[in-house]
Amino acid sequence: MKMFANWVHGHALTVESLDCVSRYQHVRGGTEVTVKPGKSSWLHIALPTPVIIDDVRSQLQRIFILFDARNGGRITEVEIYDGPIKVQEFKQLNLKGTHASPDNTNTFNLPTLHSVRWGIGISFLFTADTDYEEPIRPSDLVVSTAGGDFMA
């Protein structure tokens, strides 16, 4: 089996609930999202997905989200989709801080390899705290890139 990786820049990020964010901006290093206090929004990244390589269907092993969650914001759930099919979910997370390289916080391993059928999408829920010290600071998330490791 051959191993390969596909990555996409943070500019690919989209926001599901625009009414829950006060700022959504593509910047040079990725995408910045500011979530209103006490609110949450699902964020999505479509991962470029080679489905078949040399007549062999690729298999997803893990995904990565490189991010910086600041000012009381955190990623609380991550879901991986293959087209409309939910492949894996990671719940009850409390991911915050700076994770600019793959590490134990931003790497999501599948329990078994997933044979890709359509295309991989990464969805994750970013939640802002409600209890701030004065002055109120909104919760920010910067996503620089996302990727996945595949086998073929």
C-alpha beads as a LAMMPS data file, in Angstrom:
LAMMPS data file: protein, C-alpha beads

152 atoms
151 bonds

1 atom types
1 bond types

-500.0 500.0 xlo xhi
-500.0 500.0 ylo yhi
-500.0 500.0 zlo zhi

Masses

1 110.0

Atoms # bond

1 1 1 0.000 0.000 0.000
2 1 1 1.075 3.530 -0.761
3 1 1 0.465 6.352 1.669
4 1 1 -0.286 9.889 0.511
5 1 1 -1.654 13.114 1.954
6 1 1 -3.970 15.809 0.626
7 1 1 -4.246 19.244 2.168
8 1 1 -6.307 22.353 1.530
9 1 1 -5.641 25.938 2.599
10 1 1 -7.849 27.516 5.264
11 1 1 -9.354 29.773 2.578
12 1 1 -11.633 26.808 1.777
13 1 1 -13.439 27.194 5.132
14 1 1 -17.167 27.970 5.101
15 1 1 -19.466 28.981 7.965
16 1 1 -22.868 27.304 8.479
17 1 1 -24.516 29.768 10.894
18 1 1 -23.585 33.279 9.816
19 1 1 -26.016 34.751 12.361
20 1 1 -23.808 33.353 15.159
21 1 1 -20.630 35.037 13.968
22 1 1 -19.680 38.687 14.080
23 1 1 -16.751 38.340 11.680
24 1 1 -15.811 35.887 8.927
25 1 1 -12.787 36.896 6.903
26 1 1 -10.313 35.218 4.588
27 1 1 -6.823 36.480 5.378
28 1 1 -3.423 35.637 3.959
29 1 1 -2.784 32.819 6.435
30 1 1 -6.244 31.198 6.360
31 1 1 -9.709 32.137 7.550
32 1 1 -10.610 34.008 10.740
33 1 1 -14.004 33.509 12.370
34 1 1 -15.273 35.448 15.390
35 1 1 -18.189 33.775 17.150
36 1 1 -20.569 35.826 19.306
37 1 1 -20.484 35.160 23.082
38 1 1 -22.494 32.063 24.024
39 1 1 -23.013 31.033 20.391
40 1 1 -21.738 28.138 18.280
41 1 1 -21.370 27.542 14.577
42 1 1 -20.478 24.544 12.458
43 1 1 -17.549 25.204 10.128
44 1 1 -16.835 23.104 7.053
45 1 1 -13.853 22.286 4.851
46 1 1 -14.026 20.173 1.699
47 1 1 -10.860 18.097 1.467
48 1 1 -9.558 17.396 -2.054
49 1 1 -10.117 13.661 -2.311
50 1 1 -8.546 11.275 -4.806
51 1 1 -11.085 8.476 -4.807
52 1 1 -9.234 5.999 -7.065
53 1 1 -5.479 5.828 -7.630
54 1 1 -3.961 3.260 -10.003
55 1 1 -7.261 1.323 -10.056
56 1 1 -7.316 1.127 -6.241
57 1 1 -9.926 2.907 -4.106
58 1 1 -8.216 5.186 -1.587
59 1 1 -8.739 4.709 2.137
60 1 1 -8.831 7.530 4.670
61 1 1 -6.675 6.991 7.758
62 1 1 -6.818 10.358 9.600
63 1 1 -7.587 14.038 9.212
64 1 1 -5.943 17.183 10.576
65 1 1 -7.209 20.681 11.346
66 1 1 -4.499 23.289 11.947
67 1 1 -5.989 26.093 14.022
68 1 1 -5.636 28.766 16.677
69 1 1 -8.618 29.093 19.057
70 1 1 -8.420 32.208 21.229
71 1 1 -10.303 34.239 23.830
72 1 1 -12.417 31.473 25.337
73 1 1 -13.404 29.763 22.119
74 1 1 -13.000 26.040 21.526
75 1 1 -13.760 23.269 19.075
76 1 1 -16.257 20.925 20.774
77 1 1 -17.096 18.421 18.002
78 1 1 -15.496 17.134 14.795
79 1 1 -17.279 15.084 12.132
80 1 1 -15.859 13.450 9.016
81 1 1 -18.112 12.852 6.006
82 1 1 -17.720 10.909 2.776
83 1 1 -20.288 12.680 0.620
84 1 1 -23.555 12.424 2.612
85 1 1 -22.301 9.568 4.826
86 1 1 -20.969 10.357 8.309
87 1 1 -17.770 8.328 8.649
88 1 1 -16.743 9.268 12.186
89 1 1 -17.576 11.764 14.893
90 1 1 -15.533 13.033 17.805
91 1 1 -17.666 14.569 20.575
92 1 1 -17.185 16.255 23.946
93 1 1 -13.961 17.919 22.854
94 1 1 -12.412 21.009 24.403
95 1 1 -9.825 21.998 21.804
96 1 1 -8.291 25.421 22.263
97 1 1 -4.967 27.163 21.902
98 1 1 -2.519 27.245 19.017
99 1 1 -2.023 24.094 16.944
100 1 1 -0.111 25.212 13.841
101 1 1 1.378 21.753 13.150
102 1 1 -0.117 18.266 13.454
103 1 1 -0.220 17.172 17.108
104 1 1 -2.337 15.041 19.458
105 1 1 -4.983 17.782 19.694
106 1 1 -5.662 18.428 16.003
107 1 1 -5.137 14.927 14.576
108 1 1 -8.227 12.704 14.308
109 1 1 -7.478 9.044 13.663
110 1 1 -10.165 6.730 12.340
111 1 1 -10.483 3.435 14.257
112 1 1 -10.288 1.583 10.915
113 1 1 -9.414 2.697 7.400
114 1 1 -12.394 4.118 5.498
115 1 1 -12.736 3.178 1.830
116 1 1 -13.560 6.478 0.113
117 1 1 -16.633 6.546 -2.128
118 1 1 -17.317 10.207 -2.930
119 1 1 -15.323 12.993 -1.304
120 1 1 -14.209 13.868 2.219
121 1 1 -15.707 16.774 4.149
122 1 1 -14.587 17.914 7.582
123 1 1 -17.152 19.625 9.832
124 1 1 -16.412 21.007 13.276
125 1 1 -18.336 22.963 15.883
126 1 1 -16.721 26.096 17.308
127 1 1 -18.263 27.353 20.557
128 1 1 -17.690 30.698 22.284
129 1 1 -17.716 31.085 26.052
130 1 1 -20.466 33.091 27.731
131 1 1 -18.594 34.307 30.794
132 1 1 -16.036 36.963 29.891
133 1 1 -14.176 39.462 31.971
134 1 1 -14.727 43.101 31.037
135 1 1 -14.249 44.211 28.388
136 1 1 -16.016 41.414 26.543
137 1 1 -13.717 39.801 24.034
138 1 1 -15.236 37.716 21.258
139 1 1 -13.937 34.208 20.681
140 1 1 -11.757 33.875 17.611
141 1 1 -10.744 30.904 15.515
142 1 1 -8.121 31.003 12.791
143 1 1 -7.953 27.939 10.538
144 1 1 -4.804 27.833 8.420
145 1 1 -5.186 24.458 6.719
146 1 1 -6.734 20.995 6.916
147 1 1 -5.592 17.686 5.532
148 1 1 -5.936 13.968 5.450
149 1 1 -3.752 10.870 5.181
150 1 1 -4.845 8.237 2.693
151 1 1 -3.716 4.745 1.711
152 1 1 -4.013 3.236 -1.754

Bonds

1 1 1 2
2 1 2 3
3 1 3 4
4 1 4 5
5 1 5 6
6 1 6 7
7 1 7 8
8 1 8 9
9 1 9 10
10 1 10 11
11 1 11 12
12 1 12 13
13 1 13 14
14 1 14 15
15 1 15 16
16 1 16 17
17 1 17 18
18 1 18 19
19 1 19 20
20 1 20 21
21 1 21 22
22 1 22 23
23 1 23 24
24 1 24 25
25 1 25 26
26 1 26 27
27 1 27 28
28 1 28 29
29 1 29 30
30 1 30 31
31 1 31 32
32 1 32 33
33 1 33 34
34 1 34 35
35 1 35 36
36 1 36 37
37 1 37 38
38 1 38 39
39 1 39 40
40 1 40 41
41 1 41 42
42 1 42 43
43 1 43 44
44 1 44 45
45 1 45 46
46 1 46 47
47 1 47 48
48 1 48 49
49 1 49 50
50 1 50 51
51 1 51 52
52 1 52 53
53 1 53 54
54 1 54 55
55 1 55 56
56 1 56 57
57 1 57 58
58 1 58 59
59 1 59 60
60 1 60 61
61 1 61 62
62 1 62 63
63 1 63 64
64 1 64 65
65 1 65 66
66 1 66 67
67 1 67 68
68 1 68 69
69 1 69 70
70 1 70 71
71 1 71 72
72 1 72 73
73 1 73 74
74 1 74 75
75 1 75 76
76 1 76 77
77 1 77 78
78 1 78 79
79 1 79 80
80 1 80 81
81 1 81 82
82 1 82 83
83 1 83 84
84 1 84 85
85 1 85 86
86 1 86 87
87 1 87 88
88 1 88 89
89 1 89 90
90 1 90 91
91 1 91 92
92 1 92 93
93 1 93 94
94 1 94 95
95 1 95 96
96 1 96 97
97 1 97 98
98 1 98 99
99 1 99 100
100 1 100 101
101 1 101 102
102 1 102 103
103 1 103 104
104 1 104 105
105 1 105 106
106 1 106 107
107 1 107 108
108 1 108 109
109 1 109 110
110 1 110 111
111 1 111 112
112 1 112 113
113 1 113 114
114 1 114 115
115 1 115 116
116 1 116 117
117 1 117 118
118 1 118 119
119 1 119 120
120 1 120 121
121 1 121 122
122 1 122 123
123 1 123 124
124 1 124 125
125 1 125 126
126 1 126 127
127 1 127 128
128 1 128 129
129 1 129 130
130 1 130 131
131 1 131 132
132 1 132 133
133 1 133 134
134 1 134 135
135 1 135 136
136 1 136 137
137 1 137 138
138 1 138 139
139 1 139 140
140 1 140 141
141 1 141 142
142 1 142 143
143 1 143 144
144 1 144 145
145 1 145 146
146 1 146 147
147 1 147 148
148 1 148 149
149 1 149 150
150 1 150 151
151 1 151 152
